Amino acid sequence: MILPFVLELAPYWKRVVNIMCAYSLLALSFDFLANYVGLVCLGGAFFTGMGGYLSAIFNVYFGLPIYLSIPLATIGGAALCTALLLPCLPLRGVYFAIVTLMYPFSLPAL
């Protein structure tokens, strides 16, 4: 995580390292959910994307600095995704996976 700050890398390699870190966080969250909790959530990219879109909205439209918009987007995205996921918690097995896969497909159509 601190590799881009420690090494003097070209902008391309900094971007590659940042993308690699984001994908590793997604893989760790999927591994935690699948192995320890027993729920396979296929909407993880949607939940990560929600935080990304919220941080861009806070930064561009509201003019907040990036150091403030990222924590606000984290809290706002977690609250919004928790509210969307609460009705799905009684479901088990493949039904939970199907419903969480439904969110990325249904909400962009709104």
KOLGU-4560 file (N, C-alpha, C; in nm, 3 decimals, padded with zeros to 5 digits):
<recs>
<n_xx: 00.082 n_yy: -00.119 n_zz: 00.000 ca_xx: 00.000 ca_yy: 00.000 ca_zz: 00.000 c_xx: 00.087 c_yy: 00.126 c_zz: 00.000 mol: A seq: 1 type: MET>
<n_xx: 00.204 n_yy: 00.121 n_zz: 00.060 ca_xx: 00.287 ca_yy: 00.240 ca_zz: 00.065 c_xx: 00.391 c_yy: 00.244 c_zz: -00.046 mol: A seq: 2 type: ILE>
<n_xx: 00.388 n_yy: 00.146 n_zz: -00.135 ca_xx: 00.487 ca_yy: 00.139 ca_zz: -00.242 c_xx: 00.490 c_yy: 00.265 c_zz: -00.329 mol: A seq: 3 type: LEU>
<n_xx: 00.376 n_yy: 00.322 n_zz: -00.370 ca_xx: 00.384 ca_yy: 00.444 ca_zz: -00.452 c_xx: 00.445 c_yy: 00.562 c_zz: -00.378 mol: A seq: 4 type: PRO>
<n_xx: 00.435 n_yy: 00.564 n_zz: -00.245 ca_xx: 00.491 ca_yy: 00.674 ca_zz: -00.169 c_xx: 00.640 c_yy: 00.656 c_zz: -00.140 mol: A seq: 5 type: PHE>
<n_xx: 00.684 n_yy: 00.532 n_zz: -00.131 ca_xx: 00.823 ca_yy: 00.503 ca_zz: -00.095 c_xx: 00.914 c_yy: 00.510 c_zz: -00.218 mol: A seq: 6 type: VAL>
<n_xx: 00.871 n_yy: 00.450 n_zz: -00.327 ca_xx: 00.953 ca_yy: 00.446 ca_zz: -00.447 c_xx: 00.917 c_yy: 00.560 c_zz: -00.541 mol: A seq: 7 type: LEU>
<n_xx: 01.017 n_yy: 00.606 n_zz: -00.614 ca_xx: 00.993 ca_yy: 00.706 ca_zz: -00.718 c_xx: 00.956 c_yy: 00.630 c_zz: -00.846 mol: A seq: 8 type: GLU>
<n_xx: 00.828 n_yy: 00.619 n_zz: -00.871 ca_xx: 00.781 ca_yy: 00.546 ca_zz: -00.987 c_xx: 00.727 c_yy: 00.642 c_zz: -01.092 mol: A seq: 9 type: LEU>
<n_xx: 00.726 n_yy: 00.597 n_zz: -01.215 ca_xx: 00.664 ca_yy: 00.675 ca_zz: -01.322 c_xx: 00.513 c_yy: 00.678 c_zz: -01.299 mol: A seq: 10 type: ALA>
<n_xx: 00.445 n_yy: 00.777 n_zz: -01.352 ca_xx: 00.299 ca_yy: 00.785 ca_zz: -01.330 c_xx: 00.224 c_yy: 00.659 c_zz: -01.376 mol: A seq: 11 type: PRO>
<n_xx: 00.270 n_yy: 00.597 n_zz: -01.484 ca_xx: 00.206 ca_yy: 00.474 ca_zz: -01.530 c_xx: 00.215 c_yy: 00.365 c_zz: -01.425 mol: A seq: 12 type: TYR>
<n_xx: 00.333 n_yy: 00.345 n_zz: -01.367 ca_xx: 00.352 ca_yy: 00.237 ca_zz: -01.270 c_xx: 00.280 c_yy: 00.268 c_zz: -01.140 mol: A seq: 13 type: TRP>
<n_xx: 00.268 n_yy: 00.396 n_zz: -01.104 ca_xx: 00.189 ca_yy: 00.430 ca_zz: -00.986 c_xx: 00.044 c_yy: 00.391 c_zz: -01.007 mol: A seq: 14 type: LYS>
<n_xx: -00.008 n_yy: 00.414 n_zz: -01.126 ca_xx: -00.146 ca_yy: 00.375 ca_zz: -01.157 c_xx: -00.162 c_yy: 00.224 c_zz: -01.154 mol: A seq: 15 type: ARG>
<n_xx: -00.066 n_yy: 00.152 n_zz: -01.208 ca_xx: -00.071 ca_yy: 00.006 ca_zz: -01.206 c_xx: -00.072 c_yy: -00.046 c_zz: -01.063 mol: A seq: 16 type: VAL>
<n_xx: 00.012 n_yy: 00.009 n_zz: -00.976 ca_xx: 00.019 ca_yy: -00.034 ca_zz: -00.837 c_xx: -00.112 c_yy: 00.000 c_zz: -00.764 mol: A seq: 17 type: VAL>
<n_xx: -00.168 n_yy: 00.117 n_zz: -00.792 ca_xx: -00.295 ca_yy: 00.154 ca_zz: -00.728 c_xx: -00.408 c_yy: 00.063 c_zz: -00.770 mol: A seq: 18 type: ASN>
<n_xx: -00.417 n_yy: 00.030 n_zz: -00.898 ca_xx: -00.520 ca_yy: -00.062 ca_zz: -00.945 c_xx: -00.500 c_yy: -00.201 c_zz: -00.885 mol: A seq: 19 type: ILE>
<n_xx: -00.375 n_yy: -00.244 n_zz: -00.876 ca_xx: -00.344 ca_yy: -00.373 ca_zz: -00.816 c_xx: -00.388 c_yy: -00.377 c_zz: -00.670 mol: A seq: 20 type: MET>
<n_xx: -00.368 n_yy: -00.269 n_zz: -00.597 ca_xx: -00.411 ca_yy: -00.263 ca_zz: -00.457 c_xx: -00.563 c_yy: -00.266 c_zz: -00.446 mol: A seq: 21 type: CYS>
<n_xx: -00.633 n_yy: -00.197 n_zz: -00.535 ca_xx: -00.779 ca_yy: -00.198 ca_zz: -00.532 c_xx: -00.832 c_yy: -00.339 c_zz: -00.559 mol: A seq: 22 type: ALA>
<n_xx: -00.775 n_yy: -00.408 n_zz: -00.657 ca_xx: -00.820 ca_yy: -00.545 ca_zz: -00.685 c_xx: -00.785 c_yy: -00.640 c_zz: -00.572 mol: A seq: 23 type: TYR>
<n_xx: -00.673 n_yy: -00.617 n_zz: -00.506 ca_xx: -00.638 ca_yy: -00.705 ca_zz: -00.394 c_xx: -00.735 c_yy: -00.684 c_zz: -00.278 mol: A seq: 24 type: SER>
<n_xx: -00.781 n_yy: -00.561 n_zz: -00.255 ca_xx: -00.882 ca_yy: -00.538 ca_zz: -00.151 c_xx: -01.014 c_yy: -00.606 c_zz: -00.187 mol: A seq: 25 type: LEU>
<n_xx: -01.052 n_yy: -00.603 n_zz: -00.315 ca_xx: -01.173 ca_yy: -00.673 ca_zz: -00.357 c_xx: -01.159 c_yy: -00.824 c_zz: -00.336 mol: A seq: 26 type: LEU>
<n_xx: -01.042 n_yy: -00.878 n_zz: -00.368 ca_xx: -01.020 ca_yy: -01.022 ca_zz: -00.350 c_xx: -01.022 c_yy: -01.060 c_zz: -00.202 mol: A seq: 27 type: ALA>
<n_xx: -00.963 n_yy: -00.977 n_zz: -00.117 ca_xx: -00.965 ca_yy: -01.005 ca_zz: 00.027 c_xx: -01.106 c_yy: -01.000 c_zz: 00.084 mol: A seq: 28 type: LEU>
<n_xx: -01.186 n_yy: -00.903 n_zz: 00.038 ca_xx: -01.323 ca_yy: -00.895 ca_zz: 00.089 c_xx: -01.406 c_yy: -01.014 c_zz: 00.041 mol: A seq: 29 type: SER>
<n_xx: -01.386 n_yy: -01.057 n_zz: -00.084 ca_xx: -01.459 ca_yy: -01.175 ca_zz: -00.132 c_xx: -01.417 c_yy: -01.299 c_zz: -00.056 mol: A seq: 30 type: PHE>
<n_xx: -01.287 n_yy: -01.313 n_zz: -00.030 ca_xx: -01.238 ca_yy: -01.428 ca_zz: 00.045 c_xx: -01.294 c_yy: -01.430 c_zz: 00.186 mol: A seq: 31 type: ASP>
<n_xx: -01.299 n_yy: -01.315 n_zz: 00.251 ca_xx: -01.355 ca_yy: -01.307 ca_zz: 00.386 c_xx: -01.503 c_yy: -01.345 c_zz: 00.386 mol: A seq: 32 type: PHE>
<n_xx: -01.579 n_yy: -01.291 n_zz: 00.292 ca_xx: -01.722 ca_yy: -01.321 ca_zz: 00.288 c_xx: -01.748 c_yy: -01.468 c_zz: 00.254 mol: A seq: 33 type: LEU>
<n_xx: -01.676 n_yy: -01.523 n_zz: 00.159 ca_xx: -01.703 ca_yy: -01.660 ca_zz: 00.115 c_xx: -01.656 c_yy: -01.763 c_zz: 00.217 mol: A seq: 34 type: ALA>
<n_xx: -01.539 n_yy: -01.744 n_zz: 00.276 ca_xx: -01.483 ca_yy: -01.848 ca_zz: 00.363 c_xx: -01.524 c_yy: -01.836 c_zz: 00.509 mol: A seq: 35 type: ASN>
<n_xx: -01.528 n_yy: -01.715 n_zz: 00.562 ca_xx: -01.554 ca_yy: -01.699 ca_zz: 00.704 c_xx: -01.701 c_yy: -01.674 c_zz: 00.736 mol: A seq: 36 type: TYR>
<n_xx: -01.768 n_yy: -01.598 n_zz: 00.652 ca_xx: -01.909 ca_yy: -01.566 ca_zz: 00.678 c_xx: -02.000 c_yy: -01.669 c_zz: 00.612 mol: A seq: 37 type: VAL>
<n_xx: -01.958 n_yy: -01.724 n_zz: 00.500 ca_xx: -02.039 ca_yy: -01.823 ca_zz: 00.431 c_xx: -02.137 c_yy: -01.764 c_zz: 00.333 mol: A seq: 38 type: GLY>
<n_xx: -02.124 n_yy: -01.636 n_zz: 00.303 ca_xx: -02.211 ca_yy: -01.570 ca_zz: 00.206 c_xx: -02.129 c_yy: -01.532 c_zz: 00.084 mol: A seq: 39 type: LEU>
<n_xx: -02.178 n_yy: -01.567 n_zz: -00.033 ca_xx: -02.110 ca_yy: -01.529 ca_zz: -00.156 c_xx: -02.183 c_yy: -01.408 c_zz: -00.212 mol: A seq: 40 type: VAL>
<n_xx: -02.121 n_yy: -01.292 n_zz: -00.203 ca_xx: -02.180 ca_yy: -01.167 ca_zz: -00.250 c_xx: -02.120 c_yy: -01.134 c_zz: -00.385 mol: A seq: 41 type: CYS>
<n_xx: -02.202 n_yy: -01.138 n_zz: -00.489 ca_xx: -02.153 ca_yy: -01.109 ca_zz: -00.623 c_xx: -02.166 c_yy: -00.962 c_zz: -00.659 mol: A seq: 42 type: LEU>
<n_xx: -02.214 n_yy: -00.880 n_zz: -00.569 ca_xx: -02.228 ca_yy: -00.738 ca_zz: -00.595 c_xx: -02.116 c_yy: -00.656 c_zz: -00.534 mol: A seq: 43 type: GLY>
<n_xx: -02.003 n_yy: -00.715 n_zz: -00.504 ca_xx: -01.893 ca_yy: -00.644 ca_zz: -00.440 c_xx: -01.839 c_yy: -00.530 c_zz: -00.525 mol: A seq: 44 type: GLY>
<n_xx: -01.833 n_yy: -00.550 n_zz: -00.655 ca_xx: -01.787 ca_yy: -00.442 ca_zz: -00.742 c_xx: -01.884 c_yy: -00.325 c_zz: -00.740 mol: A seq: 45 type: ALA>
<n_xx: -02.013 n_yy: -00.355 n_zz: -00.727 ca_xx: -02.112 ca_yy: -00.248 ca_zz: -00.718 c_xx: -02.091 c_yy: -00.167 c_zz: -00.591 mol: A seq: 46 type: PHE>
<n_xx: -02.065 n_yy: -00.235 n_zz: -00.481 ca_xx: -02.047 ca_yy: -00.166 ca_zz: -00.355 c_xx: -01.918 c_yy: -00.083 c_zz: -00.355 mol: A seq: 47 type: PHE>
<n_xx: -01.813 n_yy: -00.134 n_zz: -00.419 ca_xx: -01.690 ca_yy: -00.056 ca_zz: -00.433 c_xx: -01.710 c_yy: 00.062 c_zz: -00.527 mol: A seq: 48 type: THR>
<n_xx: -01.783 n_yy: 00.039 n_zz: -00.635 ca_xx: -01.813 ca_yy: 00.146 ca_zz: -00.729 c_xx: -01.898 c_yy: 00.255 c_zz: -00.670 mol: A seq: 49 type: GLY>
<n_xx: -01.986 n_yy: 00.220 n_zz: -00.578 ca_xx: -02.070 ca_yy: 00.320 ca_zz: -00.512 c_xx: -01.983 c_yy: 00.420 c_zz: -00.436 mol: A seq: 50 type: MET>
<n_xx: -01.882 n_yy: 00.373 n_zz: -00.368 ca_xx: -01.791 ca_yy: 00.463 ca_zz: -00.298 c_xx: -01.712 c_yy: 00.549 c_zz: -00.395 mol: A seq: 51 type: GLY>
<n_xx: -01.672 n_yy: 00.493 n_zz: -00.507 ca_xx: -01.599 ca_yy: 00.570 ca_zz: -00.608 c_xx: -01.683 c_yy: 00.681 c_zz: -00.668 mol: A seq: 52 type: GLY>
<n_xx: -01.807 n_yy: 00.648 n_zz: -00.702 ca_xx: -01.896 ca_yy: 00.749 ca_zz: -00.759 c_xx: -01.931 c_yy: 00.857 c_zz: -00.657 mol: A seq: 53 type: TYR>
<n_xx: -01.953 n_yy: 00.817 n_zz: -00.532 ca_xx: -01.984 ca_yy: 00.917 ca_zz: -00.429 c_xx: -01.866 c_yy: 01.010 c_zz: -00.404 mol: A seq: 54 type: LEU>
<n_xx: -01.744 n_yy: 00.956 n_zz: -00.406 ca_xx: -01.628 ca_yy: 01.044 ca_zz: -00.385 c_xx: -01.614 c_yy: 01.142 c_zz: -00.501 mol: A seq: 55 type: SER>
<n_xx: -01.642 n_yy: 01.098 n_zz: -00.623 ca_xx: -01.636 ca_yy: 01.189 ca_zz: -00.737 c_xx: -01.746 c_yy: 01.295 c_zz: -00.728 mol: A seq: 56 type: ALA>
<n_xx: -01.865 n_yy: 01.256 n_zz: -00.685 ca_xx: -01.974 ca_yy: 01.353 ca_zz: -00.671 c_xx: -01.941 c_yy: 01.456 c_zz: -00.564 mol: A seq: 57 type: ILE>
<n_xx: -01.889 n_yy: 01.410 n_zz: -00.451 ca_xx: -01.853 ca_yy: 01.503 ca_zz: -00.344 c_xx: -01.742 c_yy: 01.599 c_zz: -00.389 mol: A seq: 58 type: PHE>
<n_xx: -01.648 n_yy: 01.548 n_zz: -00.466 ca_xx: -01.534 ca_yy: 01.629 ca_zz: -00.508 c_xx: -01.573 c_yy: 01.727 c_zz: -00.618 mol: A seq: 59 type: ASN>
<n_xx: -01.645 n_yy: 01.681 n_zz: -00.720 ca_xx: -01.674 ca_yy: 01.765 ca_zz: -00.837 c_xx: -01.791 c_yy: 01.858 c_zz: -00.813 mol: A seq: 60 type: VAL>
<n_xx: -01.904 n_yy: 01.803 n_zz: -00.770 ca_xx: -02.025 ca_yy: 01.884 ca_zz: -00.760 c_xx: -02.032 c_yy: 01.967 c_zz: -00.633 mol: A seq: 61 type: TYR>
<n_xx: -01.982 n_yy: 01.914 n_zz: -00.523 ca_xx: -01.987 ca_yy: 01.988 ca_zz: -00.397 c_xx: -01.859 c_yy: 02.064 c_zz: -00.367 mol: A seq: 62 type: PHE>
<n_xx: -01.754 n_yy: 02.039 n_zz: -00.444 ca_xx: -01.628 ca_yy: 02.111 ca_zz: -00.428 c_xx: -01.551 c_yy: 02.078 c_zz: -00.302 mol: A seq: 63 type: GLY>
<n_xx: -01.574 n_yy: 01.961 n_zz: -00.245 ca_xx: -01.501 ca_yy: 01.922 ca_zz: -00.125 c_xx: -01.361 c_yy: 01.876 c_zz: -00.162 mol: A seq: 64 type: LEU>
<n_xx: -01.262 n_yy: 01.899 n_zz: -00.076 ca_xx: -01.128 ca_yy: 01.848 ca_zz: -00.105 c_xx: -01.127 c_yy: 01.695 c_zz: -00.102 mol: A seq: 65 type: PRO>
<n_xx: -01.031 n_yy: 01.638 n_zz: -00.173 ca_xx: -01.025 ca_yy: 01.492 ca_zz: -00.188 c_xx: -01.004 c_yy: 01.422 c_zz: -00.054 mol: A seq: 66 type: ILE>
<n_xx: -00.932 n_yy: 01.486 n_zz: 00.039 ca_xx: -00.908 ca_yy: 01.424 ca_zz: 00.168 c_xx: -01.033 c_yy: 01.421 c_zz: 00.255 mol: A seq: 67 type: TYR>
<n_xx: -01.132 n_yy: 01.499 n_zz: 00.220 ca_xx: -01.260 ca_yy: 01.497 ca_zz: 00.291 c_xx: -01.364 c_yy: 01.415 c_zz: 00.216 mol: A seq: 68 type: LEU>
<n_xx: -01.357 n_yy: 01.416 n_zz: 00.082 ca_xx: -01.459 ca_yy: 01.346 ca_zz: 00.004 c_xx: -01.443 c_yy: 01.194 c_zz: 00.012 mol: A seq: 69 type: SER>
<n_xx: -01.321 n_yy: 01.143 n_zz: 00.024 ca_xx: -01.303 ca_yy: 00.998 ca_zz: 00.032 c_xx: -01.360 c_yy: 00.940 c_zz: 00.161 mol: A seq: 70 type: ILE>
<n_xx: -01.332 n_yy: 00.997 n_zz: 00.279 ca_xx: -01.396 ca_yy: 00.942 ca_zz: 00.400 c_xx: -01.548 c_yy: 00.958 c_zz: 00.400 mol: A seq: 71 type: PRO>
<n_xx: -01.598 n_yy: 01.072 n_zz: 00.348 ca_xx: -01.743 ca_yy: 01.089 ca_zz: 00.340 c_xx: -01.806 c_yy: 00.988 c_zz: 00.245 mol: A seq: 72 type: LEU>
<n_xx: -01.739 n_yy: 00.961 n_zz: 00.133 ca_xx: -01.790 ca_yy: 00.862 ca_zz: 00.039 c_xx: -01.785 c_yy: 00.722 c_zz: 00.097 mol: A seq: 73 type: ALA>
<n_xx: -01.685 n_yy: 00.694 n_zz: 00.177 ca_xx: -01.677 ca_yy: 00.562 ca_zz: 00.243 c_xx: -01.794 c_yy: 00.543 c_zz: 00.338 mol: A seq: 74 type: THR>
<n_xx: -01.820 n_yy: 00.644 n_zz: 00.419 ca_xx: -01.931 ca_yy: 00.634 ca_zz: 00.515 c_xx: -02.065 c_yy: 00.634 c_zz: 00.443 mol: A seq: 75 type: ILE>
<n_xx: -02.082 n_yy: 00.722 n_zz: 00.345 ca_xx: -02.207 ca_yy: 00.728 ca_zz: 00.269 c_xx: -02.233 c_yy: 00.603 c_zz: 00.187 mol: A seq: 76 type: GLY>
<n_xx: -02.129 n_yy: 00.552 n_zz: 00.122 ca_xx: -02.144 ca_yy: 00.430 ca_zz: 00.044 c_xx: -02.174 c_yy: 00.309 c_zz: 00.131 mol: A seq: 77 type: GLY>
<n_xx: -02.110 n_yy: 00.303 n_zz: 00.249 ca_xx: -02.139 ca_yy: 00.193 ca_zz: 00.340 c_xx: -02.282 c_yy: 00.199 c_zz: 00.391 mol: A seq: 78 type: ALA>
<n_xx: -02.329 n_yy: 00.319 n_zz: 00.422 ca_xx: -02.467 ca_yy: 00.333 ca_zz: 00.470 c_xx: -02.568 c_yy: 00.298 c_zz: 00.361 mol: A seq: 79 type: ALA>
<n_xx: -02.544 n_yy: 00.345 n_zz: 00.240 ca_xx: -02.637 ca_yy: 00.316 ca_zz: 00.130 c_xx: -02.637 c_yy: 00.168 c_zz: 00.094 mol: A seq: 80 type: LEU>
<n_xx: -02.520 n_yy: 00.107 n_zz: 00.088 ca_xx: -02.513 ca_yy: -00.035 ca_zz: 00.054 c_xx: -02.567 c_yy: -00.123 c_zz: 00.165 mol: A seq: 81 type: CYS>
<n_xx: -02.551 n_yy: -00.080 n_zz: 00.291 ca_xx: -02.610 ca_yy: -00.155 ca_zz: 00.401 c_xx: -02.761 c_yy: -00.149 c_zz: 00.394 mol: A seq: 82 type: THR>
<n_xx: -02.814 n_yy: -00.033 n_zz: 00.362 ca_xx: -02.959 ca_yy: -00.020 ca_zz: 00.348 c_xx: -03.011 c_yy: -00.106 c_zz: 00.234 mol: A seq: 83 type: ALA>
<n_xx: -02.935 n_yy: -00.118 n_zz: 00.126 ca_xx: -02.977 ca_yy: -00.204 ca_zz: 00.015 c_xx: -02.963 c_yy: -00.352 c_zz: 00.048 mol: A seq: 84 type: LEU>
<n_xx: -02.866 n_yy: -00.386 n_zz: 00.132 ca_xx: -02.838 ca_yy: -00.527 ca_zz: 00.160 c_xx: -02.923 c_yy: -00.584 c_zz: 00.274 mol: A seq: 85 type: LEU>
<n_xx: -02.976 n_yy: -00.501 n_zz: 00.360 ca_xx: -03.053 ca_yy: -00.552 ca_zz: 00.474 c_xx: -03.170 c_yy: -00.642 c_zz: 00.434 mol: A seq: 86 type: LEU>
<n_xx: -03.248 n_yy: -00.609 n_zz: 00.332 ca_xx: -03.356 ca_yy: -00.702 ca_zz: 00.294 c_xx: -03.307 c_yy: -00.837 c_zz: 00.242 mol: A seq: 87 type: PRO>
<n_xx: -03.181 n_yy: -00.845 n_zz: 00.200 ca_xx: -03.127 ca_yy: -00.969 ca_zz: 00.145 c_xx: -03.071 c_yy: -01.063 c_zz: 00.250 mol: A seq: 88 type: CYS>
<n_xx: -03.050 n_yy: -01.017 n_zz: 00.371 ca_xx: -02.983 ca_yy: -01.100 ca_zz: 00.472 c_xx: -03.057 c_yy: -01.228 c_zz: 00.510 mol: A seq: 89 type: LEU>
<n_xx: -03.190 n_yy: -01.234 n_zz: 00.507 ca_xx: -03.254 ca_yy: -01.362 ca_zz: 00.539 c_xx: -03.231 c_yy: -01.470 c_zz: 00.433 mol: A seq: 90 type: PRO>
<n_xx: -03.188 n_yy: -01.431 n_zz: 00.313 ca_xx: -03.165 ca_yy: -01.529 ca_zz: 00.207 c_xx: -03.036 c_yy: -01.605 c_zz: 00.233 mol: A seq: 91 type: LEU>
<n_xx: -03.031 n_yy: -01.728 n_zz: 00.192 ca_xx: -02.912 ca_yy: -01.812 ca_zz: 00.210 c_xx: -02.875 c_yy: -01.879 c_zz: 00.079 mol: A seq: 92 type: ARG>
<n_xx: -02.750 n_yy: -01.914 n_zz: 00.069 ca_xx: -02.702 ca_yy: -01.992 ca_zz: -00.044 c_xx: -02.702 c_yy: -01.915 c_zz: -00.174 mol: A seq: 93 type: GLY>
<n_xx: -02.745 n_yy: -01.984 n_zz: -00.279 ca_xx: -02.741 ca_yy: -01.926 ca_zz: -00.413 c_xx: -02.840 c_yy: -01.811 c_zz: -00.427 mol: A seq: 94 type: VAL>
<n_xx: -02.944 n_yy: -01.808 n_zz: -00.345 ca_xx: -03.042 ca_yy: -01.699 ca_zz: -00.354 c_xx: -02.980 c_yy: -01.566 c_zz: -00.313 mol: A seq: 95 type: TYR>
<n_xx: -02.895 n_yy: -01.567 n_zz: -00.211 ca_xx: -02.825 ca_yy: -01.446 ca_zz: -00.169 c_xx: -02.732 c_yy: -01.398 c_zz: -00.280 mol: A seq: 96 type: PHE>
<n_xx: -02.661 n_yy: -01.491 n_zz: -00.343 ca_xx: -02.570 ca_yy: -01.454 ca_zz: -00.452 c_xx: -02.644 c_yy: -01.394 c_zz: -00.569 mol: A seq: 97 type: ALA>
<n_xx: -02.760 n_yy: -01.451 n_zz: -00.603 ca_xx: -02.837 ca_yy: -01.400 ca_zz: -00.717 c_xx: -02.892 c_yy: -01.261 c_zz: -00.688 mol: A seq: 98 type: ILE>
<n_xx: -02.942 n_yy: -01.240 n_zz: -00.568 ca_xx: -02.999 ca_yy: -01.109 ca_zz: -00.535 c_xx: -02.890 c_yy: -01.003 c_zz: -00.529 mol: A seq: 99 type: VAL>
<n_xx: -02.772 n_yy: -01.035 n_zz: -00.475 ca_xx: -02.666 ca_yy: -00.935 ca_zz: -00.472 c_xx: -02.609 c_yy: -00.910 c_zz: -00.612 mol: A seq: 100 type: THR>
<n_xx: -02.619 n_yy: -01.007 n_zz: -00.702 ca_xx: -02.580 ca_yy: -00.986 ca_zz: -00.840 c_xx: -02.681 c_yy: -00.898 c_zz: -00.913 mol: A seq: 101 type: LEU>
<n_xx: -02.805 n_yy: -00.897 n_zz: -00.864 ca_xx: -02.910 ca_yy: -00.819 ca_zz: -00.926 c_xx: -02.887 c_yy: -00.668 c_zz: -00.910 mol: A seq: 102 type: MET>
<n_xx: -02.828 n_yy: -00.623 n_zz: -00.799 ca_xx: -02.812 ca_yy: -00.481 ca_zz: -00.773 c_xx: -02.732 c_yy: -00.407 c_zz: -00.881 mol: A seq: 103 type: TYR>
<n_xx: -02.617 n_yy: -00.459 n_zz: -00.924 ca_xx: -02.546 ca_yy: -00.384 ca_zz: -01.029 c_xx: -02.622 c_yy: -00.376 c_zz: -01.160 mol: A seq: 104 type: PRO>
<n_xx: -02.709 n_yy: -00.472 n_zz: -01.187 ca_xx: -02.784 ca_yy: -00.469 ca_zz: -01.312 c_xx: -02.910 c_yy: -00.385 c_zz: -01.305 mol: A seq: 105 type: PHE>
<n_xx: -02.970 n_yy: -00.372 n_zz: -01.189 ca_xx: -03.098 ca_yy: -00.303 ca_zz: -01.180 c_xx: -03.085 c_yy: -00.153 c_zz: -01.152 mol: A seq: 106 type: SER>
<n_xx: -02.990 n_yy: -00.113 n_zz: -01.070 ca_xx: -02.984 ca_yy: 00.027 ca_zz: -01.030 c_xx: -02.932 c_yy: 00.122 c_zz: -01.138 mol: A seq: 107 type: LEU>
<n_xx: -02.844 n_yy: 00.084 n_zz: -01.230 ca_xx: -02.807 ca_yy: 00.180 ca_zz: -01.334 c_xx: -02.924 c_yy: 00.215 c_zz: -01.428 mol: A seq: 108 type: PRO>
<n_xx: -03.026 n_yy: 00.132 n_zz: -01.432 ca_xx: -03.140 ca_yy: 00.160 ca_zz: -01.520 c_xx: -03.230 c_yy: 00.268 c_zz: -01.462 mol: A seq: 109 type: ALA>
<n_xx: -03.211 n_yy: 00.302 n_zz: -01.336 ca_xx: -03.293 ca_yy: 00.408 ca_zz: -01.277 c_xx: -03.248 c_yy: 00.538 c_zz: -01.328 mol: A seq: 110 type: LEU>
</recs>
